[in-house]
Amino acid sequence: MLRVPVVSASAPSALRLRTLLAYGVMVAVALGIYLWIRSYGSTLAPSLPPASASEHHPAGGESTFAHVLLSLALVTLATRLVGGAFQRWLAQPPVMGEIVAGLLLGPSLLGAISPSAQAFVLPVDAAPVLGVISKLGVVLFLFLVGLELDPRMLARQPHTSVAISHASILAPFLLGSTRALWLYPAHATSDVDFTSFSLFMGIALSVTAFPVLARILSDRGVQSTPLGVTALACAAVDDVTAWSLLALLVGLAKHDAMAAGRTVLFLALYVAVMFLVARPLLARFAARVEHSRGPVSRTMLTLAFVLPLLSGSITEAIGVHALFGAFLLGVLMPHEGRLAREVRASLEGFVLVLLLPAFFALTGMRTQVGLLHERADWFACALIIALAILGKLGGTTIAARLTGLEWRPALALGFLMNTRGLMQLIVLDLGLELGIITPKLFAMMILMALVTTFLTTPALDLVLGKRGFEERVGDTVT
């Protein structure tokens, strides 16, 4: 039976030192390579003219409120049906089917078969309303994602988690940045600088979907096994790192270098205030809720719901994005106890069932697979998929082996970290909204997110066998 050795506080100091040295060398080499990529890429010139606003945002109009409600109802029903079918018949997380449902209702399929039917289900002039609903849904979803990232997971195996996670980020990041050297001249507009483009391509290939990964492990009942805990901890570090890099990228994309520097400074100050001031207050607030008698008052739940919106509005005003503020608050809020349970119970159904389908619908409206009509486009798409898989799988597996895991658990961890899902769509949607990527490149990256996430379940069965996880359910983390 394979076991997963885990680095803990009692591990030999030589092993911890080796891990830290390898981590330092890895980061230094990666930084040097990226600086060279950025230096060379800055000499390249994109061939596409600046994109118009309508290219990134479907035009609005005078859609009736009744039609908007009907569209939202149809999309919600479709995502639920397709998501359930994916879970039941394909053994895939429901979110995979929900993403596919949104794409099928857009121009990629329904619009290609019957433009009038697509215009009825998803009228273009309903896009502004769907956009507001989807943004609210994504902000609250990122708050819930942060609420699921329990920092105590990292305390059990900090060296292993950070080393493996950052290897799983740096490898695809460098591959994505290198690929940007070829994509930038042909797929970037003249108003996008290479630094923003290469950073985005690197981040987009580096994302791991913590919620989907957690759902896969939970469905198998193995989230408490050594491999499950390691995967969750690595994905947690991955998400925090990726969203921090994304916050930096948004600041660079929205402002010039000097203004971006001010944005980063204000963001650092805000993060410090959140850790030093807001975190103790949140702990005190949660303790008060925990010791209160009777049901949680509406006033307390109102505060719990309003806080992520306020945090998001602050980071939006700073010049980063509301998503980061909501995510940060979720990370800092106590993850156990009555308050966390009540917030999850009150928000999850509303966000996942009603608000996020609007995001899937809007993503479907923006995804036009028909734009990939040339052989070179499909080759570029296939290469993006290959690099995404190679970077995540290779970086994670090698780092896991160096920290003591055997080959099969290391490969399984690599495939788990290759899961992208909804988190990838959020990143891509932000890139399209900022004008960093074009609709054609957006479609390629959407296909990459679908393929890499779809591969996770069958790859795990292939590497570990269908009972490979179950045999280790009784193992404990040491």
N, C-alpha and C positions, 0 to 999 in steps of 0.2 A: 504494500500500500504506500503510495506516495504521500509524503508529508511536506509541509511548507515551513521551512525554518524562517523565523522572524527575528529581526534585530530588536533587542529590547535594552532597557537600562542596565541589565545585568550581563549583557553580551561582552565578550573580551574586548578590551580597549584597542587592541591591534586591529580587529575587524572594523570597529567604528572609525579609527584613524584612516584605514585604507579606504573606507567608503567616502569619508570627507575629502581626502586627497583626490580621489577619482572624480568626485563631484566638482571640486574646484577646477581641475584640469578640463573637465567636460564643458563647464560654463565659459572658461577663458577661451578655449578653442572655438566654441560656437560663436562667441562674440567677435572674435577675430575674423572668422569666415564671413559672418554677416556684414561686418564693416567693409570687407573687400567686395562683397556682392553689391552693397549699396554704392560704393565708390564707382564700380564699373557700370552699374545700372543707371547712375545719374548722367552718364554720357549718351544714353539712348533717348530717342524721341518717339513718342506715340504718333500713330498715323490717323487716328480718329478725331473728328472735330468735337468740341465740347457738347455734352449731351444736354438736351432740353429737359425741363422739369417734367414734362409729360412722359418722358421715356422711363422715368423712375416711379412716377406716381400716376396712376390712371386718372384721367380727367374726370372732374365731377360735373353734376348737372342738377336737374330738378326731379330727382327720384321721389316718388310718393312714400310716405312713412309706412303705409301698408305693404308696399313692395319690398322695402328694406326688411321689415319683420318677416315677410314670407321667405326672402332669400336666406335670412339667418336661420329660420326654422328648417329649411331644406338642407342647408349646409350642416347644421347640427345633427339632423337625422342621418344624412349620408356618412358623416365621419363616424358616427356611432355604429352604423351597420357595417361599414367596411373595416373599422377597427376591430369589431367583434369577430368578423370573418377571418382576419389575419391572425388573431389570437387563437381561434378555435381550430382552424384548418391548416395554418402555416406555422403554428407555434412561434409566432412573432409577437413582440410587444404591441398592444393596441395602438400606440401612438404611430407606429409604422403605417397601419391602415388608415389612420386619420390624416396623416400627411399625404398619402396616395390619393385619398378621396378628394382633398382640396385641389390636388394637381389635375385629377381627372375631370373636375368640374370647370377647369379653366380652358384656355385656348389650346393647350397641348393635346386634348382629346375631344371633349364635348364641343369646343369651339371649332375644331377642325371638321367634325362630323356634321354639326348643325349650329352655325353661328347664332341663329335665332333662339335655339334652345338655351345656349349659354347666356345670351343676353337676357333671357327671362329668369334663369336661375341666379346668375350673377351679373346684374346690370352694371355697366361701367359707371353710371352716375350714382350708384350706391357705394362706390369705393371710399369717398370721404367718411361716411358713417361707419363702414366696416373698419376703416383705418383707425378711427378713434377707439372703437370697441376692442380691436385687436391690440392696440398699444396698451390700453388699460389691462387687458388680460395678460399680456407678456410681462408688464411691470409687476403685477401681483404674482404671476408664476415664478419670476426670478426671486421674489421675496420668499415664496414657499421652498424653492430650491436652496436658498441660503439657510432656511430654517431646518432643512434636512442635513446640512453639513455640520455634523457634530465635531467640534475641535478635539474632543477627548479621544476620537479615533486615532488622531495623529500622535497623541502622547504615548500610545502603546508601542509604536514602532516609527519614531520620527525619521531616523536616518534612511531606513528602507523606503518609506513613503515618499520623502522628498526626492531622493536620488532617482528612484524609478519614475516618478511622475515627471520630473523635469527632463529626464532622458526622453520620455514619451512626448514631451513638448518640443525639445530642442531639435530632435532628429527630423520630424515632419516640418518644423518651422524652417530649418535650413533648406530642406528639399523644396518647400513651397517658395521660399525666397529665391532659390536658384531657378526654379521654373518661371518665376516672374521675369527673369532676363529674356526669356523667349516670348512670354505672353504680353509683356508691356508694350512693345512696338506695335503689335497687331490688335490687341484687345483693350487698350487703355485710351481714354480721351485726353486731349492736349491740356486740359485743365487739372489733370491729376499728376502729381509728382511721383517719381519712382519710389521715394522713401515710403509714402503712404501706401502705394500699391503693393510693394514687396512686404511691408509689415502686415498688411491685410491678408495677403496670400499665405504668409507664414502662419498667422494666427488661425486662419480658416482651416488649414490642414491640421492644426494642433488641438482642436477642441475635442473634448470627450463629454458625452451627455451623461452627467451624473444621475439624473432621474431615470433614464432608460436603463442604465447599467444596474442601478439599485432595483429596478423592477424585474430585470432578468434574474438577478440573484434571489430576490424575494420569491418569485414564482417557483424557483427550484428549491426554496427552503434552505439555502446555503449561505445566507448573508452573515452568519456567525462563525463559519468555518475559517481557518487561517487564510485560505486563498480568497474567500469572500471579503473578509475584513481588510486584507491587503489591497484588494481591488477598490473597495469603497474609499479607503484612506488615500490611495493614489489619485482616484478620480476627484476627491475633495480638493487636494492640493492642485490638481490640474485645473479645476474650475476657477479657484481663487486666482491662480497665476494668469490664466487665459483672460479672465475678465479684467484683471488689473492692466494687462497689456492692451486690451481693447479700449479701456478708458484712456490710456495714453495715446493710442492711435486716434481716437475720436477728437481729442484735444488738438493733435497735429493736423487732422483733416479739416477741422472747422476754423482754424486760426493760422496766422503766420508763426514763424519760429518764436518771436518774442512773446506774442500773445499765448502761444502754446506753453511756453515756459511758465507764464503766470498761472495758466490753468492748472498745470501740474503742481505748482506750489500751493494754490488754493485747495486742490484736491488732497494733497498730503496733509495740510492743516485740518481739513474736514475729517479725514480718516483718523488723525490723532485725537481730535475732539470726540469722535464717536467711540474710540477705544477707551479714552481716559475718563470721559464724562458720561456719555450715553450708555455705555455697557454696564457700569455699576447701577445707574438709574433703572435700566431695564431689568437687572437682576432683582432690585428692590421691588419693582413693580410686579414681577412674576411671583416673588415671595409673598407679597400682599394678597395676590389672587389665590395662591396656594392655600393660605391660612384662612381665607374668607369662608363663611358658611353659606349654604344654599347655592343656587345657580350663579354662574358668573354674570355680573351685571352688564347691561347693555352699554353702560358708560365705559367700562373697562374694555369690552370688545370693540367699541367705537375707537378708542385710543389705539388698540392693537391694529386696526385696519387703517387708521389715518396716518400712523407713523411711517409706514413704507411709502405712502404717497408724498408725505412731507420730505422724507429723505431723498426720494427720487426727484422732487421739484428742486431741492437744493443743488444736487449734482448736475441737474439740467441747467440751472442758472449759472453754475460754475463754468459750464461749457463742455461737460463730459457726456453723460446721458443718464436719463432717469433710471434705466435698467441697473446701472451700477449702484446707485443709492439704495434702491429697493433690495438688491442682492446683499449689500453690505449690512443693512439693518437685519435681514434674516439671519446672517451669519452670527451677528452679535447678540441676538435675542436668545435667552435660555431655551435649550432644545428639549428639555424634559419638563414634566410638570403639567399642571392643570391648564395654565395659560396657553402653552404650545399646543396641547391637545385640542383645546376649544377653538383656537385660531385655525388649525388644520381642518377640523371638522366643519367649521363655518365657511371656509374659503375654497377648499379643494374641489368640491362638487360644482360650485358656481363658476370657478375659473376654468376647470378642465372640461366641463360639459358644455358650458354656454359661451364663455369668452374666447377660449383658444380656437374653437372652430372658425371664428371670424378671422383669426390670424392665418389658419390653413387656407381659407377661401381667398384671402388677399394674396397670399403666397402663390396660390394657383393661378390667380389672375395675372400675376407678374411673370410667371414661368412660361416661357414659350420654347418648348423643345424643338418646334419647327424651325427655329432660327439656326439650328445645327444642320444645315442642308448640304454642306460640303464635306468631302472625305477628310480634309485637314481639320475641320471642327470636331469630328468624332474621334480623330486620332488625338487631338489635344485633350478632349474629355477623358479618353481612356488613359492617357498618361497622367492626368490629374488624379484619377481614381487609383492608379497603380502607385503613384508617389505617396498618396495619403495612406494606403494600406502598408506600404513598405516602411514609411517613416514611423508610424505608430507601432506596428508589429515588431519591426526590427529594433527600434530604440528601446521599447519596453522589455522585450525578450532578453536582449543583451544585458541591459542594466539589472534585470531580475536575476539572471544567471550570476552576474558579478557580486550580487548581494547575498547569494547562497541558495536561491531556488533551483530545483531540478528543472530539466528541460521541458517536460510536459506541463507542469504548473506555470512555468515562465511563458510558454507559448499561449496557454489559456489566458493568462493575465494580459498578454499582448493583444489577443482578440477582444477581450473585454474592454480594454482602453481604446480600441478601434471603433467603439460604438459612438455615434455622433448624434443621430436623431434630431429632436426638436431644438436642442441647443445650437446645433449647426445652422438650422433654418433662421434662428434669431440673429446669429452673427451675419449670415448672408443678407438677410433683409436689411440690417443696419448698413452693410456695405453698399447695397443698392440705393438705399435712401440717401446716403452721403455722396453718392455719385462716384465712389471709388471703383466699382466694377460696372460693366455694361450688362444689359439684359441677356446677351448671349453667354457671357462668362457666368452670369448668375444661374442660367439653366444648366451649364456644365457642373457647377458646384452643387446644385440641388441633386443632380443625378449621383454625384459622388457621395453625398450624405445618405441617400437611399441605399446605394449598393453596400457601403461599408457597414451600415447598421444592420442590413438584412443578412450579412455574412456571419454576424456574431453567433447566433444560436446554432446553426449547422456546424460552424467551425469548432465550437466548444464540444459538441457531440463527437466530432471527428477526433479531436485531440485527447479528450478525457473519457470518451464513451458516455453513453446515456446514463450510466450509474457512477461515472467517475466522481461527481460531486457528492452524491449520496453516501458513498463509502467513507467520506470524511466529515459527515455532519457532526459526529461525536468529538472530533478533534477540538482542542482549545488552543487559544493563542497564548504563547508563553513569553 
